[in-house]
Amino acid sequence: MKIFIYSPQMEISQIISDHLEVKENLCFVFQNFSDLTCEVMNQKKQPDLLVLDYLSFNHDIFNIFEFFSKKNIFLPVIFYNDPCLTRSTRTEHWLAQFEALLCKTIKKDFTKYEPLLVYLEELIESDEFRPYITLMQPAKDLPPSYIKDKFTLQYLKENSDDCIYSFKERTGIPQNIFYLLKLMQENKDTSLSIKDIQDLYKENGKQITETSIKVLLSKLRKYIRDDHDCNFLIYHEKDRYRFIRYKI
């Protein structure tokens, strides 16, 4: 297939292009959206598919299907990172859009697109690629401890997990100590024994002795004590440790 691709994230466009070309498609990556629309209008033979970033334009003021239809151009278009899916999968959503927006004006068998769309869906939703694509990150579940009758943005700000990163910038703690701090913060609702912490390292594919954990904890707690702007601590009681955030 002949495919035009555009995203404000140029690197994302190129990665999509590289993968689709492996499947023997002919892909063209555009550096800006206006170049893509101009090229579509000037083509004697239209591309088979446009693959666009949902953030290519403001959908409240511009409708790409209406824009092209006024020029008697009818093209399958997908937004690879569409945040408003109408079906259980992206492929089904894209095909449903083709049916709804194009079948009234052109007669075309869209089932031939399905293998390509399934491949594209697997690519952009892969654990390796997804974190780098805008609009693809689901919102975090709100922790029960944050839910109040009337919670405020200030309350959420005070309970933000960003504090350990500003702490790292202020103190310059080594990466191995920061890793332990991040691990403690991620499990802040639990009091952890040394063995518990060791098991968490193992779950992340890391090996560490109990003696090394004790040494790192000692150093981490010293960094915390020496930082006068720190608003958290590693609480220690009965051979268990816990990350606790507090106001300053």
PAZAPA-4460 file (N, C-alpha, C; in steps of 0.05 Angstrom, whole numbers, plus 32768, in hexadecimal, padded with zeros to 4 digits):
% residues 248
    n_x    n_y    n_z   ca_x   ca_y   ca_z    c_x    c_y    c_z   seq   type   mol
   8011   7FE8   8000   8000   8000   8000   8012   8019   8000     1      M     A
   8007   802E   7FF5   8014   8048   7FF6   8009   8058   800E     2      K     A
   801A   805F   8020   8011   806A   803A   801F   8084   803F     3      I     A
   8010   8099   8046   801B   80B3   804F   8019   80B4   806D     4      F     A
   802E   80BD   807A   8030   80BD   8097   8038   80D9   80A1     5      I     A
   802A   80E3   80B5   8032   80FC   80C2   802D   80FB   80E0     6      Y     A
   8041   8106   80EE   803E   810B   810B   8050   8122   8113     7      S     A
   8048   8133   8126   805A   8148   8130   8073   813B   813D     8      P     A
   8070   8122   8146   8087   8112   814F   8094   8104   8137     9      Q     A
   80A6   8112   812B   80B2   8107   8112   80BE   80EC   8116    10      M     A
   80CA   80E7   812D   80D6   80CC   8131   80C1   80B6   8131    11      E     A
   80A9   80BC   813B   8094   80A9   813C   808B   80A2   8120    12      I     A
   8088   80B7   810F   8081   80B2   80F3   8095   809F   80E5    13      S     A
   80AF   80A4   80EB   80C3   8095   80DD   80C3   8077   80E6    14      Q     A
   80BF   8073   8100   80BE   8058   810A   80A6   8049   80FE    15      I     A
   808F   8056   80FD   8077   804A   80F1   807D   8043   80D4    16      I     A
   8089   8056   80C6   8090   8051   80AA   80A3   8039   80A6    17      S     A
   80B8   8038   80B7   80CB   8022   80B5   80BE   8007   80B8    18      D     A
   80AC   8006   80CB   809E   7FEC   80D1   808A   7FE5   80BB    19      H     A
   807C   7FF9   80B1   8068   7FF2   809C   8076   7FEB   8081    20      L     A
   808D   7FF6   807D   809C   7FF0   8064   80A7   7FD3   8065    21      E     A
   80AB   7FC9   807D   80B4   7FAD   8080   809E   7F9B   8074    22      V     A
   8085   7FA4   8076   806E   7F95   806B   8069   7F9C   804E    23      K     A
   807D   7FA7   8040   807C   7FAC   8024   8068   7FC2   801C    24      E     A
   8065   7FD6   802E   8056   7FED   8028   8069   8004   801F    25      N     A
   805E   8016   800F   806E   802D   8007   8065   8045   8018    26      L     A
   8077   804F   8029   8070   8063   803D   807E   807D   8037    27      C     A
   806F   8093   803C   807A   80AE   8039   8075   80BD   8053    28      F     A
   808B   80C7   805F   8089   80D6   8078   808B   80F4   8073    29      V     A
   8079   8103   807E   8078   8120   807A   8080   812F   8093    30      F     A
   808E   8145   808E   8098   8155   80A5   8084   8168   80B0    31      Q     A
   8070   816F   80A0   805A   8180   80AA   8040   8178   809C    32      N     A
   802A   817E   80AA   8010   8175   80A1   8008   8182   8087    33      F     A
   800F   819B   8082   8007   81A9   806A   8014   819D   8052    34      S     A
   802D   8193   8054   803A   8186   803E   802A   816C   8037    35      D     A
   8021   815E   804B   8012   8146   8045   7FF8   814C   8036    36      L     A
   7FE9   815F   803F   7FCF   8165   8032   7FD4   816F   8015    37      T     A
   7FE9   817F   8011   7FEF   8189   7FF6   7FF7   8172   7FE4    38      C     A
   8006   815F   7FEE   800F   8148   7FDE   7FF7   8137   7FD7    39      E     A
   7FE4   8133   7FEA   7FCC   8123   7FE4   7FBD   8130   7FCD    40      V     A
   7FB9   814A   7FCE   7FA9   8158   7FBA   7FB7   8158   7F9F    41      M     A
   7FD1   8156   7F9E   7FE0   8157   7F85   7FE6   813C   7F79    42      N     A
   7FDE   8127   7F87   7FE4   810C   7F7E   7FD0   8104   7F68    43      Q     A
   7FDA   80F8   7F53   7FC8   80EC   7F3F   7FBC   80D2   7F4A    44      K     A
   7FCD   80C3   7F57   7FC3   80AA   7F64   7FC5   80AE   7F82    45      K     A
   7FAE   80AE   7F8F   7FAD   80B4   7FAC   7FBA   809D   7FBC    46      Q     A
   7FC5   80A4   7FD3   7FCF   808F   7FE5   7FB9   807D   7FEF    47      P     A
   7FC0   8065   7FF7   7FAB   8053   8001   7FA3   8059   801D    48      D     A
   7FB4   8067   802C   7FAF   806C   8048   7FBF   8083   8053    49      L     A
   7FB2   8093   8064   7FC0   80A8   8073   7FC2   809F   8090    50      L     A
   7FDA   809F   809B   7FDE   8098   80B7   7FE7   80B1   80C6    51      V     A
   7FD6   80BC   80D7   7FDB   80D6   80E4   7FDB   80D4   8102    52      L     A
   7FEA   80E7   810E   7FE9   80EB   812A   7FCF   80FA   8131    53      D     A
   7FC1   80F3   8146   7FA8   8100   814D   7FAD   811E   8153    54      Y     A
   7FC6   8125   815A   7FCC   8141   8160   7FD6   8150   8147    55      L     A
   7FD1   8146   8130   7FDA   8153   8117   7FCC   816E   8114    56      S     A
   7FB4   8170   811E   7FA4   8189   811C   7F8E   8188   8131    57      F     A
   7F81   819F   8134   7F6B   81A1   8148   7F51   8196   813B    58      N     A
   7F46   8181   8146   7F2F   8174   813A   7F15   8184   813D    59      H     A
   7F16   8197   814F   7EFE   81A8   8153   7EFA   81BC   813C    60      D     A
   7F10   81C3   812F   7F0E   81D7   811A   7F16   81CC   80FE    61      I     A
   7F1F   81B4   80FD   7F26   81A9   80E3   7F1F   818B   80E2    62      F     A
   7F11   8184   80CC   7F09   8168   80C7   7F16   8160   80AD    63      N     A
   7F29   814D   80AF   7F38   8146   8097   7F27   8138   8082    64      I     A
   7F13   8129   808A   7F01   811C   8077   7EF1   8130   8067    65      F     A
   7EE6   8144   8075   7ED7   8159   8067   7EEA   8169   8055    66      E     A
   7F02   816F   805E   7F15   817F   804F   7F1B   8171   8034    67      F     A
   7F20   8157   8035   7F26   8149   801C   7F0D   8144   800B    68      F     A
   7EF7   813F   8018   7EDE   8139   8009   7ED6   8151   7FF8    69      S     A
   7EDB   8169   8002   7ED4   8181   7FF3   7EE4   8183   7FD9    70      K     A
   7EFB   8175   7FD9   7F0C   8174   7FC1   7F08   815A   7FB2    71      K     A
   7EF3   814C   7FB9   7EEC   8132   7FAD   7F02   811D   7FB0    72      N     A
   7F0F   811E   7FC8   7F23   810B   7FCF   7F19   80FB   7FE7    73      I     A
   7F19   80E0   7FE4   7F0E   80CF   7FF9   7F23   80BA   8001    74      F     A
   7F2E   80BE   8018   7F45   80AD   8020   7F40   80A0   803C    75      L     A
   7F49   8088   803F   7F4A   807C   805A   7F5F   808B   806B    76      P     A
   7F57   8094   8082   7F69   80A2   8094   7F67   8096   80B0    77      V     A
   7F7D   8091   80BD   7F7D   8088   80D8   7F8E   809A   80E9    78      I     A
   7F86   809D   8102   7F96   80AB   8116   7FA1   8095   8129    79      F     A
   7FBB   8090   8126   7FC6   8078   8133   7FC4   807A   8152    80      Y     A
   7FC4   8092   815D   7FC2   8096   817A   7FA7   80A2   8182    81      N     A
   7F92   809C   8173   7F77   80A6   8179   7F70   809F   8196    82      D     A
   7F6A   80B4   81A7   7F63   80AE   81C3   7F46   80A7   81C8    83      P     A
   7F36   80A9   81B2   7F19   80A5   81B6   7F0F   808D   81A5    84      C     A
   7F17   8075   81AD   7F10   805D   819E   7EF2   8057   81A1    85      L     A
   7EE6   804F   818C   7ECA   8047   818C   7EC6   8029   818B    86      T     A
   7EDB   801A   8189   7EDA   7FFD   8189   7EEF   7FF2   819D    87      R     A
   7EEE   7FD8   81A1   7F00   7FCD   81B6   7F1D   7FCC   81AD    88      S     A
   7F23   7FCD   8193   7F3F   7FCE   818A   7F42   7FE5   8177    89      T     A
   7F5B   7FEE   8173   7F60   8004   8160   7F59   7FFB   8143    90      R     A
   7F60   7FE3   813C   7F5A   7FDA   8121   7F3C   7FDB   811B    91      T     A
   7F2C   7FD1   812E   7F0F   7FD2   812A   7F05   7FEF   8129    92      E     A
   7F11   8000   8139   7F09   801C   8139   7F0F   8029   811E    93      H     A
   7F27   8024   8114   7F2F   8030   80FA   7F1D   8026   80E4    94      W     A
   7F18   800C   80E3   7F07   8001   80CE   7EEA   800C   80D0    95      L     A
   7EE1   800F   80E8   7EC6   801B   80EC   7EC5   8037   80E2    96      A     A
   7EDA   8046   80E6   7EDB   8061   80DC   7EDB   8062   80BD    97      Q     A
   7EE9   804F   80B1   7EE9   804E   8094   7ECC   8049   808A    98      F     A
   7EBF   8036   8097   7EA3   8030   808F   7E91   8048   8092    99      E     A
   7E93   8055   80A9   7E81   806B   80AF   7E86   8084   809E   100      A     A
   7EA0   8089   8098   7EA7   80A3   808B   7EAB   80A1   806D   101      L     A
   7EB0   8089   8063   7EB7   8087   8047   7EA4   8077   8036   102      L     A
   7E96   8064   8042   7E85   8051   8032   7E6E   805F   8024   103      C     A
   7E66   8077   802E   7E50   8085   8021   7E59   8091   8006   104      K     A
   7E73   8095   8003   7E7D   80A3   7FEC   7E8E   8092   7FD9   105      T     A
   7E9B   807D   7FE4   7EAB   806B   7FD3   7EA4   804E   7FDA   106      I     A
   7EA6   803D   7FC6   7EA2   8020   7FCB   7EBD   8014   7FCC   107      K     A
   7EC4   8009   7FE3   7EDF   7FFE   7FE6   7EDF   7FE8   7FFB   108      K     A
   7EEE   7FD4   7FF6   7EF0   7FBD   8009   7F06   7FC4   801D   109      D     A
   7EFE   7FCC   8035   7F11   7FD5   8049   7F1D   7FBE   8058   110      F     A
   7F13   7FA5   8054   7F1E   7F8F   8062   7F3B   7F89   805B   111      T     A
   7F43   7F92   8043   7F5F   7F8E   803B   7F73   7F9E   804D   112      K     A
   7F68   7FB2   805A   7F79   7FC3   806C   7F7E   7FB5   8087   113      Y     A
   7F6E   7FA2   808D   7F6F   7F97   80A8   7F8B   7F8C   80B0   114      E     A
   7F98   7F7C   80A0   7FB3   7F71   80A9   7FC6   7F88   80AF   115      P     A
   7FC6   7F9D   809E   7FD8   7FB3   80A3   7FD1   7FC2   80BD   116      L     A
   7FB7   7FC6   80C1   7FAE   7FD4   80D9   7FB4   7FC5   80F2   117      L     A
   7FB0   7FAA   80F1   7FB7   7F99   8108   7FD5   7F9C   810F   118      V     A
   7FE5   7F9B   80FA   8002   7F9E   80FE   8009   7FB9   810A   119      Y     A
   7FFD   7FCE   8100   8002   7FE9   810B   7FF9   7FEB   8128   120      L     A
   7FE1   7FE0   812E   7FD7   7FE0   8149   7FEB   7FD2   815C   121      E     A
   7FF5   7FBB   8154   8008   7FAD   8165   8021   7FBD   8169   122      E     A
   802A   7FCB   8155   8042   7FDC   8157   803E   7FF2   816B   123      L     A
   802A   8003   8167   8027   801B   8178   801F   8014   8194   124      I     A
   8012   7FFD   8199   800A   7FF6   81B3   801F   7FE3   81C1   125      E     A
   8035   7FDF   81B4   804A   7FCE   81C0   8056   7FDC   81D9   126      S     A
   805E   7FCD   81EC   806A   7FD8   8205   8083   7FE9   81FE   127      D     A
   8091   7FE1   81E9   80AA   7FF0   81E2   80A5   800B   81D6   128      E     A
   808F   800D   81C6   808A   8025   81B6   8076   8038   81C2   129      F     A
   8061   802C   81CF   804B   803B   81D9   8053   8053   81EC   130      R     A
   8066   804F   81FE   806C   8065   8211   8076   807F   8204   131      P     A
   807E   807D   81EA   8089   8094   81DD   8075   80A2   81CB   132      Y     A
   805D   8098   81CA   8048   80A3   81B9   8035   80B4   81C9   133      I     A
   8030   80CD   81C0   801D   80DE   81CF   8001   80D2   81CD   134      T     A
   7FF2   80D7   81E2   7FD6   80CF   81E5   7FD2   80B1   81E9   135      L     A
   7FE8   80A2   81EC   7FE6   8085   81EF   7FE8   807B   820B   136      M     A
   7FED   808E   821E   7FF1   8086   8239   7FD7   8088   8249   137      Q     A
   7FCD   8072   8254   7FB5   8073   8264   7FB9   8083   827E   138      P     A
   7FA5   808F   8288   7FA7   809E   82A1   7FAC   808B   82B8   139      A     A
   7FBC   8094   82CB   7FC0   8083   82E3   7FA7   8081   82F3   140      K     A
   7FA3   806A   8300   7F8D   8067   8312   7F92   8079   832A   141      D     A
   7F7D   8088   8333   7F7F   8099   834A   7F81   8088   8363   142      L     A
   7F96   808B   8373   7F99   807B   838B   7F82   8081   839E   143      P     A
   7F78   806C   83AC   7F62   8070   83BF   7F68   8086   83D4   144      P     A
   7F82   8089   83DB   7F89   809D   83EF   7F85   80B9   83E5   145      S     A
   7F83   80BD   83CA   7F7F   80D7   83BF   7F61   80DF   83BE   146      Y     A
   7F50   80CB   83C0   7F34   80D0   83BB   7F27   80DC   83D4   147      I     A
   7F1E   80F4   83D1   7F10   8102   83E7   7EF6   810D   83DD   148      K     A
   7EE5   8117   83F0   7ECC   8122   83E7   7ED1   8139   83D4   149      D     A
   7EE4   814A   83DA   7EEB   8160   83C9   7F0A   8162   83C7   150      K     A
   7F16   8152   83B5   7F33   8154   83B3   7F39   816B   83A0   151      F     A
   7F51   8177   83A3   7F59   818E   8394   7F73   8188   8385   152      T     A
   7F79   8199   8371   7F92   8197   8363   7FA9   819A   8376   153      L     A
   7FA6   81AB   838A   7FBB   81AF   839E   7FC0   8195   83AD   154      Q     A
   7FAB   8187   83B3   7FAF   816E   83C2   7FBE   815A   83B1   155      Y     A
   7FB7   8158   8397   7FC5   8146   8385   7FE2   814E   8382   156      L     A
   7FE7   8169   8381   8002   8172   837E   8013   816B   8396   157      K     A
   8007   816E   83AE   8016   8168   83C7   801C   814A   83C9   158      E     A
   800D   8139   83BB   8011   811C   83BC   801E   8111   83A3   159      N     A
   8029   8123   8393   8036   811B   837A   804F   810B   8380   160      S     A
   8055   80F8   836E   806D   80E7   8372   8086   80F4   8367   161      D     A
   8084   810D   835D   809B   811A   8351   80B0   8122   8365   162      D     A
   80AA   8120   837F   80BC   812A   8393   80D7   811C   8393   163      C     A
   80D8   8103   838B   80F1   80F4   838C   8104   80FE   8375   164      I     A
   80F8   8108   8360   8109   8111   834A   8116   812C   8350   165      Y     A
   8106   813E   835D   8113   8157   8366   8127   8152   837C   166      S     A
   8122   813E   838C   8136   8135   83A1   8150   812C   8393   167      F     A
   814D   811C   837E   8164   8112   8370   8174   8129   8364   168      K     A
   8166   813D   8358   8174   8154   834D   8183   8164   8362   169      E     A
   8176   8167   8379   8183   8177   838F   819B   8169   839A   170      R     A
   8199   814F   839E   81AE   8141   83AD   81C3   8133   839B   171      T     A
   81BB   812D   8382   81CE   811F   8371   81D3   8103   837A   172      G     A
   81C0   80F6   8386   81C4   80DB   8390   81CB   80C8   8379   173      I     A
   81DC   80B4   837E   81E3   80A0   8369   81CA   8091   835F   174      P     A
   81CC   8088   8346   81B5   807A   833A   81AC   8061   8349   175      Q     A
   81BF   8052   8355   81B7   803A   8363   81A7   8040   837C   176      N     A
   81AE   8057   8389   819E   805E   83A1   8183   8069   8399   177      I     A
   8182   8079   8383   8169   8083   8379   8156   806D   8370   178      F     A
   8162   8058   8364   8151   8041   835C   8143   8035   8374   179      Y     A
   8152   8032   838B   8146   8028   83A3   8130   803A   83AD   180      L     A
   8135   8055   83AC   8121   8068   83B5   8108   8066   83A4   181      L     A
   810B   8064   838A   80F4   8062   8378   80E4   8048   837E   182      K     A
   80F3   8033   8383   80E6   801A   838A   80D5   801D   83A4   183      L     A
   80E1   802A   83B8   80D3   802F   83D1   80BA   8040   83CD   184      M     A
   80BC   8054   83BC   80A6   8066   83B7   808F   8057   83A8   185      Q     A
   8096   8046   8395   8082   8037   8386   8073   8024   8398   186      E     A
   807F   801D   83AE   8072   800A   83C1   806C   8018   83DC   187      N     A
   8065   8032   83DA   8063   8042   83F2   804C   8039   8404   188      K     A
   8039   802A   83FA   8023   8021   840B   8029   8008   841A   189      D     A
   8042   7FFF   8418   804A   7FE6   8425   8064   7FE9   8436   190      T     A
   8064   7FDE   844D   807D   7FDC   845D   808D   7FC4   8453   191      S     A
   80A6   7FC9   844B   80B6   7FB5   843E   80CD   7FAB   844F   192      L     A
   80D0   7F91   8450   80E8   7F86   845C   80FF   7F87   8448   193      S     A
   8117   7F81   8452   812E   7F80   8440   8129   7F6B   842A   194      I     A
   811E   7F54   8433   8118   7F3F   8420   8103   7F48   840B   195      K     A
   80EF   7F57   8414   80DB   7F61   8402   80E8   7F72   83EC   196      D     A
   80FA   7F84   83F5   8108   7F96   83E2   8119   7F85   83CF   197      I     A
   8126   7F71   83D9   8137   7F60   83C8   8125   7F53   83B3   198      Q     A
   810D   7F4A   83BA   80FB   7F3D   83A8   80F1   7F51   8392   199      D     A
   80EE   7F6A   839A   80E6   7F7F   8386   80FC   7F83   8371   200      L     A
   8115   7F82   837A   812B   7F84   8368   812A   7F6D   8354   201      Y     A
   8125   7F55   835F   8124   7F3D   834E   810E   7F3F   8339   202      K     A
   80F7   7F49   8341   80E1   7F4C   832F   80E8   7F5E   8317   203      E     A
   80FA   7F71   831C   8103   7F83   8307   811D   7F7A   82F9   204      N     A
   8123   7F60   82FE   813A   7F54   82F1   8155   7F5D   82FC   205      G     A
   8156   7F66   8315   816F   7F6F   8321   8176   7F5D   8339   206      K     A
   8190   7F58   833C   819A   7F48   8352   81A7   7F5B   8367   207      Q     A
   81A1   7F57   8380   81AE   7F67   8395   81AD   7F57   83AF   208      I     A
   81C2   7F59   83BF   81C3   7F4B   83D9   81B4   7F5B   83EE   209      T     A
   81AC   7F4D   8403   819F   7F5B   8419   81B2   7F6F   8427   210      E     A
   81CC   7F68   8428   81E0   7F7A   8433   81E1   7F94   8423   211      T     A
   81E1   7F91   8408   81E3   7FA9   83F7   81CA   7FBB   83FB   212      S     A
   81B3   7FAE   83FF   819B   7FBE   8403   819D   7FCE   841D   213      I     A
   81A7   7FC2   8432   81AA   7FCF   844B   81BD   7FE7   8449   214      K     A
   81D3   7FE3   8439   81E6   7FF9   8435   81D9   8010   8426   215      V     A
   81CA   8009   8411   81BD   801D   8400   81A7   802C   8411   216      L     A
   8199   801E   8421   8185   802B   8432   8191   803E   8445   217      L     A
   81A7   8037   8450   81B6   8048   8463   81BF   8062   8455   218      S     A
   81CA   805F   843D   81D3   8076   842E   81BC   8088   8426   219      K     A
   81A6   807B   841D   818E   808A   8414   8183   809A   842B   220      L     A
   8181   808E   8443   8176   809D   845A   8188   80B4   8462   221      R     A
   81A2   80B1   845E   81B4   80C7   8464   81B0   80DE   8450   222      K     A
   81AD   80D8   8436   81A7   80EC   8422   818D   80FB   842A   223      Y     A
   8179   80EC   8433   8160   80F9   843A   8163   810B   8453   224      I     A
   8172   8102   8467   8177   8112   847F   8186   812C   8478   225      R     A
   8198   812A   8465   81A9   8141   845F   819B   8156   844D   226      D     A
   8185   814E   8440   8177   8160   842E   8161   816E   843E   227      D     A
   8165   8188   8442   8152   8197   8453   8137   819C   8445   228      H     A
   8136   8199   842B   811D   819D   841C   810E   8184   8417   229      D     A
   8117   816E   8421   810B   8154   841C   80F0   8152   842A   230      C     A
   80DC   8148   841C   80C1   8145   8428   80B8   8128   8428   231      N     A
   80CA   8116   842C   80C4   80FA   8430   80D9   80ED   8441   232      F     A
   80D4   80D5   844A   80E8   80C6   8459   80E4   80A8   8455   233      L     A
   80F8   8099   845C   80F7   807C   845C   80F4   8074   847A   234      I     A
   80DB   806D   8480   80D5   8066   849C   80DE   8049   84A2   235      Y     A
   80EB   8046   84B9   80F6   802B   84C0   80EB   8023   84DB   236      H     A
   80DE   800C   84DB   80D4   8001   84F4   80D2   7FE2   84F2   237      E     A
   80DE   7FD5   8506   80DD   7FB8   8508   80E5   7FAA   84EE   238      K     A
   80FD   7FB2   84E5   8109   7FA6   84CD   80F9   7FAA   84B4   239      D     A
   80E8   7FBE   84B4   80D8   7FC4   849C   80DC   7FE1   8495   240      R     A
   80DA   7FE7   847A   80DF   8002   8471   80C7   800B   845F   241      Y     A
   80C2   8025   8461   80AB   802F   8451   80B0   804C   8449   242      R     A
   80A9   8052   8430   80AB   806D   8425   8093   807D   842F   243      F     A
   8098   8094   843C   8082   80A5   8446   8086   80C2   843C   244      I     A
   8071   80CD   8431   8071   80E9   8427   8063   80FA   843C   245      R     A
   806E   8112   8441   8061   8124   8454   8064   8140   844A   246      Y     A
   8054   8152   8455   8055   816F   844E   806C   817C   845D   247      K     A
   8078   8190   8450   808C   81A1   845D   8084   81BE   845B   248      I     A
***
